[in-house]
Amino acid sequence: MTKISVLGSTGSIGRSTLEVVSRSKGQMNIIGLSAGRNLQLLKEQTEEFRPKMVSLEREKDAQEFRQSFRGYPVEIMYGQEGAEAVARLEENDVIVSAITGINGLRSTLTAVQSGKRIALANKESMVVAGPLILDAVRASGAEIIPVDSEHSGVFQCLTGENRDHVKKVILTASGGPFFRLPIKEMKDKTLEEVLDHPRWKMGRKVTVDSATMMNKGLELIEARWLFGLESAQLDILIHPQSIVHSLVEMQDGSVLAQLSPTDMKIPIQYALTYPERGEALLPSLDLSRVKTLEFYQADEKKFPLIKAARLALEEGESVSVALNASNEVAVRAFLEGRIRFTDIPETVIELMESHQKTKVASLEDIYEVDRETRVKTRNIIEQR
């Protein structure tokens, strides 16, 4: 039986992971859950899966949780220390890292340091701390299996291949809800319209990132570290059908592709069972019903955050940290109704133009750049 802990269990990826586990016919067991403030859902998950340890974001929620589970042998933690405790449970076989944003960095690094398998859905950890995480992988012997559908697709295409033979990796993007919309009509798009993704059901932050295409920019940086690639080897194609998740061009001209239905349970299950493959949780992909597979170049004038991410990919160090931090602040401001949709890329680009690159050699360096960037980004927003 595979013993699993889920960091971010009440989020979109966390909920899908628990669904995969519940349908595993007893082959998987949940031993740890870490969540934010969705106390009711965590209670339901705890009642169903009976983990050994649970962690919440706030101490007051942990105290309430203890009252609800008095008499049940579950250890209840809270805060960053709690998430890290779940990540380092000795019994873990797999830790699913699905906490959104840089908030998931410390627990992801703790999971890597444990030397276990990490099913990685927290792309921001690799974006801001790729070299540090890879150093920890080499030191601990941990194994990272990506959960993002695009990176999972690349991983599957490259299994058994000589990576020196890779010419280019192409990540596909749905284009979000505004791919076919003229630039001039994007300015006044509402939050409801932005969150109405045509293909995927995701959390609010990542859905906004999909609409601005920042999600794909972050994935370029993540792919650089996951697969040891250079900027020139990475590209994006918009693929509205979201059936082909990745393409890998080899040096002999062959192009490998990974196709599957549009559902995150497939890459999640693959990361949990690799190198085995579990039974399908969805109906088979019927290409005769799909009929058309379209591919388009991404318009960087319409989606300028792709260009910003390219800069961060090439510059590295503090530039990637600043990009991620500024975007997180701008997206939150949009979700709270304080800025317009098109203010997100304008804010991030203004921050990037003023950022002075510095070396980041430790977690402390990363968090310092992150803090400074958030302050500067808030100032930009307030001045709008």
Protein Blocks (a to p, Z undefined) as FASTA:
>chain_A
ZZdddehklbmklmmmmmmmmmnnopaccfbdcdfklmmlmmmmmmmnopabdcdfblkl
mmmmmmmmgoiacdddedjklmmmmmmomklmbdcdfbehjklmmmmmmmmmnopacddf
blmlmmmmmmmmmmmmmmnopacddfblklmmmmmmmgopafklpmbdcdddehiamlmp
cfklmmmpcfklmmmcfkbccdfklmmmmmnommmmmmmmmmmmmnopafklpccdddfk
omalbdcddfkopacdddddddfklmmmmmmmocbdcddfbdcddfklnopacdddddfk
lmmmlmmmmmmmmngmmlmmmmmmmmmmmmmmmmnopacfklmmmmmmmmmmmpccdddf
bfklmmmmmmmmmmmmmmmmmmZZ
